[in-house]
Amino acid sequence: MTERGTIRATLRALLETDRRLGVSEWPIAMPALRAAAAAAVDSGDKSERLRILDETQVRACTRCGLSESRTHSVFGQGNPAARLVFVGEAPGFEEDRQGVAFVGRAGQLLTRIIEAMGLKREDVFICNVLKCRPPGNRDPAPEEIASCQPYLREQLEIIDPEVIVALGAPAARTLLDTTQPIGRLRGRFHDYRISGAPLDPRAVPLMPTYHPAYLLRSPQQKAKTWADLQLVMARLGLERPT
């Protein structure tokens, strides 16, 4: 049974139980039940929309030359209704081989970072600007970013997170449409507008910070990254685990 079907069956069972107990009227607003049902339906709906986007568009994409060299496209994974989304640059060797985002050394560090925030990987959503690996892990080309950006924008529109963390300069510059270096962008929230329109009221707070791969090369920058993520934790109301 689908998630939506399960919720409907549960509601029918509750109503039937009330009828047997002689209850003939129900309040229009049932906050706890309605909220739980709406959240489950919303999560299931988002999961289905993401699946369709991946299976019908991303996996078969030939918009740029990366489709000719990829082993797998890497759509991203995690909670479809996540409050927090991490956006990286592009898949690496292991990601291309497995079809999963952030599973190499940088991904292992990202997992530890997420756990230090008091979360698990399955609590958040993790994806990249590019869905295919650039040969040799080179920087994404402008035309490749332009080809993939609509997929990323639709992912973020479906998930509708409370906060986005842009990992590294390419992700931050793409999402914020800027050429500023990551050192100037990090340390404060920026507005990411879902539709891309400057006056779109749906602005999501976006925190740029250093990419885990960069932290592996420059561990002295980990303190700055942790400072950025503590701001994210405060925005989400997360307490630092003991």
Secondary structure, DSSP 4 states (H G I P E B T S, - for coil): --HHHHHHHHHHHHHHHHHHTT-----S--HHHHHHHHHHHHHHHHHHHHHHHIIIIITT--SSGGGGT-SS----EE-TT-SEEEEES---HHHHHHT-SS-SHHHHHHHHHHHHTT--GGGSEEEES-SSPPGGGPPPPHHHHHHHHHHHHHHHHHH--SEEEEESHHHHHHHHT----HHHHTTS-EEEETTS-TT-S-EEEEEEE--HHHHHH-GGGHHHHHHHHHHHHHHHTPPPP-
